[in-house]
């Protein structure tokens, strides 16, 4: 993309972002005219309009407690408008030449999409609209988002203005949706009545996400508001009055983390009466370093001896012996006065399938395979290198650039990501080799598998609509399915990888997995309050 065209795309993006975050008074005349014309296109007369101060106030007038299928059946105008919108986007996609949302593995986005569509989708839809949705009982209600529909309208507007596409015959309907995005907030159509919300009176963001340290992040004229801390929706007390007692009673660990950050870790430790029970050195300090290794693209490769660096684990004041260049012994509990060898152990990987499967069977990876067997292991690809022959390093910065998912500032972006065999935990997820839970978790016979792209596959998002867990792999080396049975109902899915893959999270960082088959499960914790109520005594951990 040329520099002038990129600047034009940035202007279009900023223009629509301004409308998405606008706090100007609603243009009620323009909004009512556009909605009336949409009703006419759907074969219905213009409705009466009821303007409310916020989306929360609209819940009083929009039918509640009706499943979405019954909601659509009862309010046929809602079904017709949803169909009109879907048909419009499909027709526009055909003119553009590719769908609005590319499926995983369909290649890199067009530079124009990367400049306009992707940032607006992440900021407006995921960063602003999703926290507001989570604050309302909208799961069983069809909702149109007015100004927050700007993220998809801007995509087609950019292709129309500078992308060289013509939408003859479709411009009129696209302009109606664009008018609504410029003139009002959320709205709900019914047969004779249309409820429309005013825009918010204040919106506070930081780094393309809702955030406010002083009051609500989004506030409406009628007093309804949503509080957010660095993109995570939180109760009002997290911002206004976080206390150790409230933090201890909060079941959501993501909200607890936000409350502690708001209060400050030192203040929380002091006010909660916590006492020091042990200390440990920071592994990033020079006094404690991992053995020198030669990094590769997928983690760590053969060790390179570096006697100048010492391991100091025990044995006060005495330097460790020089690292051995070959033949490291398996790590274990060191005897008194000995040092622990932290270098990677080069031994054949154990089979990833359950014990009752053939442990010696292997099969090469095939890019066109649609139903891989997760119980068979595949030979790992050779360690790739740059064209010049230098090995590549996988670190947080590399994964963040590949996926576009930013990590929080407290994480060291240049640290090499370890690739480990065995059970690993990340927030509310637990990743377990399939062979260890083969009796409880099985893959369905006709499971549908999908390739995990280099840009990442989102497995789970935080309960408060915050940070996602994303699986990242090189193209053609990892497949994922959700068609699994789990007797404990904890499994999200199974992935099968022939080379190391990584699980990335903005707050927890990243961890790597050796080739094999793994189950991704939710973690749960014991809750005595559920036992007292006659429940099972366990609840899912909410990250």
C-alpha positions in Angstrom: 0.0 0.0 0.0 1.4 3.4 -1.0 2.0 6.0 1.6 -0.8 8.4 0.3 -3.3 5.5 0.3 -2.3 4.4 3.8 -2.8 8.0 5.0 -6.3 8.1 3.4 -7.1 4.7 5.1 -6.0 6.1 8.4 -8.2 9.1 8.0 -11.2 6.9 7.3 -10.4 4.7 10.3 -10.1 7.7 12.6 -13.3 9.2 11.2 -15.4 6.1 12.0 -13.6 5.6 15.4 -14.7 9.1 16.3 -18.3 8.2 15.5 -18.0 5.0 17.5 -16.8 6.8 20.6 -18.9 9.9 20.1 -20.6 11.5 23.1 -22.5 14.1 21.1 -26.3 14.4 21.5 -28.2 12.0 19.2 -29.5 13.2 15.9 -33.0 11.9 16.5 -34.5 13.1 13.2 -31.8 11.4 11.1 -32.0 8.2 13.1 -35.8 7.9 12.9 -35.8 8.6 9.2 -33.2 5.8 8.6 -35.0 3.3 10.8 -38.3 4.1 9.1 -36.8 3.4 5.7 -35.4 0.1 6.9 -38.9 -0.8 8.2 -40.2 0.0 4.7 -37.6 -2.2 3.0 -38.7 -5.0 5.3 -42.3 -4.5 4.3 -43.5 -2.9 7.5 -44.9 0.6 8.3 -42.8 3.1 10.2 -43.0 2.4 14.0 -43.5 4.7 17.0 -40.2 5.7 18.6 -39.2 5.6 22.2 -35.9 7.2 23.2 -34.3 6.1 26.4 -31.3 7.4 28.3 -29.2 4.2 28.1 -29.3 0.6 26.9 -30.1 -0.5 30.5 -33.2 1.7 30.4 -34.4 -0.1 27.2 -34.5 -3.5 29.0 -37.8 -2.4 30.5 -39.5 -2.1 27.1 -37.7 -5.0 25.2 -39.3 -8.4 25.8 -37.2 -10.3 28.4 -37.0 -14.0 29.3 -37.8 -15.2 25.7 -35.3 -17.4 23.9 -33.8 -15.9 20.8 -35.6 -18.2 18.5 -39.0 -17.3 20.0 -38.0 -13.6 20.1 -37.4 -13.7 16.3 -40.6 -15.7 15.7 -42.7 -13.3 17.7 -41.1 -10.1 16.4 -41.0 -10.8 12.7 -39.6 -7.3 11.9 -36.5 -8.2 13.9 -36.1 -11.3 11.8 -36.6 -9.4 8.6 -34.1 -6.7 9.5 -31.5 -9.3 10.5 -32.0 -10.9 7.2 -31.6 -7.6 5.3 -28.4 -6.9 7.2 -26.9 -10.3 6.5 -27.8 -10.2 2.8 -26.3 -6.8 2.5 -23.0 -7.9 3.9 -22.9 -11.0 1.8 -23.5 -8.9 -1.4 -20.9 -6.3 -0.3 -18.4 -9.1 0.3 -18.9 -10.4 -3.2 -18.1 -6.9 -4.6 -15.1 -6.5 -2.4 -13.8 -10.0 -3.4 -13.4 -11.6 0.1 -15.6 -12.0 3.2 -15.6 -9.4 5.9 -14.2 -11.9 8.4 -11.6 -14.1 6.9 -11.6 -17.7 8.2 -8.6 -19.0 10.0 -5.8 -20.1 7.6 -7.1 -18.0 4.6 -3.9 -16.0 4.4 -2.8 -12.5 5.4 -5.4 -9.7 5.4 -5.3 -7.1 2.7 -3.3 -4.0 3.7 -6.5 -1.9 3.6 -8.3 -4.3 5.9 -5.3 -4.3 8.3 -5.4 -0.5 8.4 -9.2 -0.1 8.8 -11.1 -3.2 9.6 -8.9 -5.0 12.1 -8.1 -2.1 14.5 -11.7 -1.0 14.5 -12.9 -4.5 15.2 -10.5 -5.0 18.1 -11.2 -1.5 19.6 -14.9 -0.9 19.0 -16.4 -4.4 18.9 -14.1 -6.2 21.4 -12.8 -3.3 23.5 -16.0 -1.2 23.9 -19.1 -3.0 22.8 -18.3 -6.4 24.4 -17.9 -5.0 28.0 -21.2 -3.1 27.6 -23.0 -6.3 26.4 -21.7 -8.2 29.3 -23.2 -5.7 31.7 -26.7 -6.2 30.3 -29.0 -9.3 29.9 -28.7 -9.3 26.1 -28.0 -13.0 25.6 -31.6 -13.6 24.6 -32.3 -10.3 22.8 -31.6 -9.3 19.2 -29.8 -5.9 19.4 -28.6 -3.4 16.8 -25.7 -1.3 18.0 -26.0 2.1 16.2 -22.7 3.9 16.7 -20.9 0.7 17.7 -21.7 -0.9 14.3 -19.1 1.5 12.9 -16.5 -1.2 12.9 -18.0 -3.2 10.0 -19.5 -0.2 8.2 -16.1 1.5 8.0 -14.7 -1.7 6.3 -17.1 -1.3 3.3 -16.9 2.5 3.3 -13.1 2.3 3.0 -13.3 -0.1 0.0 -15.9 2.2 -1.6 -13.9 5.3 -1.1 -10.3 4.3 -1.8 -10.4 0.5 -2.5 -11.7 0.9 -6.1 -14.9 -1.1 -5.4 -18.3 0.1 -6.6 -21.5 -0.9 -4.7 -24.0 0.0 -7.4 -27.5 -0.8 -6.1 -26.2 -1.4 -2.5 -25.1 2.1 -1.6 -28.5 3.2 -0.5 -28.9 0.5 2.1 -25.3 0.8 3.3 -25.8 4.6 3.7 -28.8 3.9 6.0 -26.7 1.8 8.4 -24.0 4.5 8.2 -26.5 7.2 9.1 -27.5 5.2 12.2 -23.9 4.8 13.2 -23.5 8.6 13.0 -26.7 9.5 14.8 -27.7 7.2 17.7 -26.8 4.5 20.2 -28.2 1.0 20.4 -31.7 0.2 19.2 -34.3 -2.6 19.3 -37.0 -3.0 16.6 -40.5 -4.3 17.4 -43.6 -4.4 15.3 -45.2 -1.1 16.3 -42.5 0.3 18.6 -38.7 0.9 18.2 -36.7 1.6 21.3 -33.6 3.7 20.7 -30.9 4.6 23.2 -29.1 7.9 23.4 -25.3 8.0 23.2 -23.2 8.0 26.3 -22.1 11.2 27.8 -18.6 10.1 28.5 -16.2 7.3 27.2 -12.8 6.9 28.7 -10.2 4.6 27.0 -6.5 3.7 27.3 -4.5 1.8 24.7 -7.6 0.9 22.7 -9.6 -0.5 25.6 -12.0 0.8 28.2 -10.2 2.1 31.2 -10.8 4.7 33.9 -9.1 5.2 37.3 -11.5 7.9 38.2 -15.1 6.9 37.9 -16.9 4.9 35.2 -15.3 4.2 31.8 -18.7 4.6 30.1 -21.5 6.8 31.5 -25.0 7.6 30.3 -27.2 10.6 31.0 -29.7 8.6 33.1 -26.9 7.5 35.5 -26.2 4.0 34.2 -22.5 3.3 33.8 -19.9 0.6 33.3 -16.6 0.6 35.1 -13.5 -1.0 33.5 -9.9 -1.5 34.4 -7.6 -1.9 31.4 -10.3 -3.5 29.3 -11.8 -5.7 32.0 -15.3 -4.9 33.2 -15.3 -4.6 37.0 -17.8 -3.7 39.7 -17.9 -0.1 40.9 -16.1 -0.8 44.1 -12.9 -1.8 42.2 -12.5 1.7 41.1 -14.1 3.7 43.9 -13.3 1.7 47.1 -11.2 -1.5 46.8 -10.7 -3.1 50.2 -9.1 -6.4 51.2 -12.4 -7.7 52.4 -14.2 -7.1 49.2 -11.3 -8.5 47.2 -11.4 -11.7 49.3 -15.2 -12.1 48.7 -14.9 -11.6 45.0 -15.2 -15.0 43.1 -13.8 -13.8 39.8 -10.0 -13.9 40.0 -9.7 -11.4 37.1 -11.7 -8.9 39.0 -9.6 -9.6 42.1 -6.4 -8.9 40.2 -7.8 -5.6 38.9 -8.9 -4.6 42.4 -5.4 -5.3 43.8 -3.8 -3.4 41.0 -6.1 -0.5 41.7 -5.3 -0.6 45.4 -1.6 -1.2 44.8 0.2 -4.4 45.7 2.1 -2.9 48.6 -1.0 -1.3 50.1 -3.0 -4.6 49.6 -0.3 -6.7 51.4 -0.2 -4.2 54.3 -4.0 -3.8 54.7 -4.7 -7.6 54.3 -2.2 -8.4 57.0 -0.2 -10.8 54.8 3.2 -11.9 56.2 6.3 -13.0 54.4 6.8 -16.7 54.4 9.6 -17.1 51.9 11.7 -15.3 49.3 13.0 -16.2 45.9 15.4 -14.5 43.5 14.0 -12.9 40.4 15.1 -15.3 37.5 15.7 -12.3 35.3 18.5 -11.1 37.6 22.1 -11.9 36.6 22.7 -14.0 39.8 20.4 -16.8 38.6 20.3 -17.6 34.9 19.4 -20.6 32.9 22.2 -22.5 31.2 23.4 -21.0 28.0 21.5 -22.5 25.1 21.3 -21.9 21.4 17.7 -20.7 20.8 15.7 -21.9 17.8 12.5 -20.7 16.2 10.5 -23.2 18.3 12.1 -22.8 21.7 15.5 -24.0 22.7 18.0 -26.2 20.8 21.2 -28.1 21.6 23.1 -26.6 24.5 26.1 -24.4 23.8 28.7 -24.5 26.6 29.4 -21.2 28.3 31.6 -21.7 31.4 31.4 -18.0 32.2 27.9 -18.3 33.4 27.3 -20.2 36.7 24.3 -21.8 38.2 23.9 -20.9 41.8 21.2 -23.2 43.3 22.5 -24.0 46.8 26.1 -24.1 47.9 26.5 -20.5 49.2 29.4 -18.6 47.8 30.8 -21.4 45.7 30.7 -21.2 41.9 29.3 -24.2 40.0 31.3 -26.4 37.8 31.6 -25.5 34.1 28.6 -26.6 32.0 29.1 -29.8 30.1 28.8 -29.4 26.3 27.4 -32.9 25.8 25.3 -35.5 27.5 23.4 -33.7 30.2 22.0 -36.0 32.8 18.2 -35.9 33.4 17.2 -33.2 35.9 16.3 -34.3 39.3 16.5 -33.3 43.0 20.2 -32.4 43.5 22.1 -33.9 46.5 23.5 -31.6 49.1 26.3 -29.5 47.7 25.4 -30.3 44.1 24.1 -28.0 41.4 21.0 -28.6 39.3 21.5 -28.9 35.5 18.8 -26.7 33.9 19.6 -27.5 30.3 17.0 -29.2 28.1 17.2 -33.0 28.2 17.5 -34.6 24.7 15.5 -37.8 24.9 12.8 -39.2 22.7 9.4 -37.9 23.4 6.9 -40.3 24.9 3.9 -41.1 22.7 1.1 -38.6 23.0 -1.8 -41.1 22.6 -3.6 -43.1 25.4 -1.9 -46.2 26.7 -4.2 -48.6 24.8 -3.1 -47.2 21.4 0.0 -48.3 19.5 2.9 -46.3 21.0 5.2 -46.9 18.1 2.9 -45.7 15.3 3.8 -42.5 13.6 2.6 -40.7 10.5 4.0 -37.7 8.7 2.1 -34.5 8.7 -0.1 -33.8 5.6 -1.5 -30.4 4.9 -4.7 -31.8 3.4 -5.6 -34.1 6.2 -9.0 -33.2 7.6 -9.4 -35.9 10.4 -6.0 -36.4 12.1 -5.8 -39.0 14.8 -4.8 -37.2 18.0 -3.4 -40.4 19.5 -0.6 -40.7 17.0 2.6 -38.7 17.2 4.2 -37.0 14.2 7.9 -36.4 13.7 8.9 -32.8 14.5 10.1 -30.6 11.8 13.8 -29.8 11.8 14.6 -26.6 13.6 14.1 -23.9 11.0 16.5 -21.1 10.6 16.8 -17.8 8.9 18.0 -17.8 5.3 21.4 -16.7 6.5 21.6 -19.8 8.7 21.1 -18.1 12.0 18.6 -19.9 14.4 15.4 -18.0 15.2 14.2 -17.2 18.7 10.6 -17.4 19.8 9.8 -14.8 22.5 6.8 -12.8 23.6 7.7 -10.0 21.2 7.6 -12.5 18.3 4.3 -14.0 19.3 2.7 -10.6 20.0 3.8 -9.4 16.5 2.4 -12.5 14.8 -1.0 -12.5 16.5 -1.4 -8.7 17.0 -2.3 -9.5 20.7 -0.5 -7.0 23.0 0.9 -8.3 26.3 0.9 -6.2 29.5 3.8 -4.0 30.4 4.9 -6.1 33.4 6.0 -9.0 31.1 9.5 -9.2 29.7 8.9 -9.3 25.9 12.4 -10.5 24.9 12.5 -13.5 27.2 12.7 -16.8 25.3 9.6 -19.0 25.8 10.3 -22.4 27.3 8.9 -25.5 25.5 7.9 -28.1 28.0 6.5 -31.6 28.0 3.7 -32.3 30.6 0.9 -30.6 32.4 0.9 -26.8 32.3 -1.5 -24.2 33.6 -2.3 -20.7 32.4 -4.8 -18.7 34.3 -8.1 -20.6 34.3 -6.9 -23.1 31.8 -5.1 -26.4 32.3 -3.4 -28.1 29.4 -2.9 -31.9 29.9 -1.3 -34.5 27.6 -4.2 -36.6 26.2 -2.5 -39.8 27.3 -2.9 -38.8 31.0 -6.6 -38.3 30.8 -7.5 -40.9 28.1 -10.0 -42.6 30.4 -12.0 -39.3 30.9 -11.5 -37.4 27.7 -12.1 -38.9 24.2 -12.3 -37.4 20.7 -15.5 -38.1 18.8 -15.2 -40.5 15.8 -16.4 -37.9 13.3 -14.6 -34.9 14.9 -14.1 -31.8 12.8 -10.6 -30.5 12.9 -9.3 -27.1 11.9 -5.8 -25.8 11.4 -4.3 -23.5 13.9 -3.0 -20.4 12.0 0.1 -18.5 12.7 -2.0 -15.5 13.8 -3.5 -17.6 16.6 -6.7 -19.3 17.5 -8.7 -17.9 20.5 -9.6 -20.7 22.8 -11.2 -18.8 25.7 -11.8 -15.2 26.7 -11.9 -13.9 30.3 -15.2 -14.1 32.1 -15.3 -10.3 32.2 -14.8 -10.0 28.5 -11.1 -9.3 28.9 -7.9 -11.1 27.9 -8.1 -14.2 25.6 -6.1 -17.4 25.7 -4.8 -17.9 22.1 -3.1 -21.0 20.6 -0.3 -20.1 18.1 1.4 -22.5 15.7 3.2 -22.5 12.4 0.9 -23.2 9.5 0.2 -26.9 8.9 1.7 -28.1 12.1 -1.2 -28.0 14.6 -4.9 -28.9 14.4 -7.7 -28.2 16.9 -11.1 -29.7 17.6 -13.9 -29.1 20.1 -15.7 -32.4 19.3 -14.7 -34.1 22.5 -16.3 -36.0 25.4 -15.3 -35.3 28.9 -16.8 -37.1 31.9 -16.1 -34.0 34.1 -17.3 -31.5 31.4 -14.2 -29.4 31.7 -12.6 -29.9 28.3 -12.7 -27.1 25.7 -11.0 -29.2 23.0 -8.0 -31.1 21.9 -5.0 -30.0 19.8 -2.5 -32.2 18.0 0.9 -30.7 17.1 3.8 -32.0 15.1 6.1 -29.1 16.2 6.1 -26.9 19.3 3.1 -24.6 19.7 2.4 -21.8 22.1 -0.4 -20.7 24.4 -0.4 -16.9 24.6 -2.2 -14.6 27.1 -1.8 -10.8 27.5 -1.4 -11.1 31.3 0.2 -14.5 31.9 2.6 -14.4 29.0 3.2 -17.6 26.9 4.2 -21.2 27.3 5.3 -23.8 24.8 4.3 -27.4 24.3 6.3 -30.2 22.8 4.9 -32.2 19.9 2.0 -34.5 20.9 -1.7 -34.4 21.7 -3.1 -32.2 24.5 -6.5 -31.5 26.1 -7.3 -27.9 27.1 -9.6 -27.9 30.1 -11.1 -25.4 32.4 -9.8 -25.3 36.0 -12.1 -25.6 39.0 -11.8 -25.0 42.7 -13.6 -26.1 45.8 -16.2 -23.8 47.3 -17.6 -24.7 50.7 -20.5 -22.4 50.1 -21.8 -24.6 47.3 -21.5 -27.6 49.6 -23.6 -25.9 52.2 -26.3 -25.2 49.5 -26.4 -28.8 48.5 -24.2 -28.3 45.4 -21.2 -30.3 44.2 -18.8 -28.1 46.1 -16.8 -27.0 43.0 -17.0 -24.0 40.7 -15.1 -23.0 37.6 -12.2 -20.6 38.1 -13.1 -17.3 36.4 -10.0 -15.6 35.0 
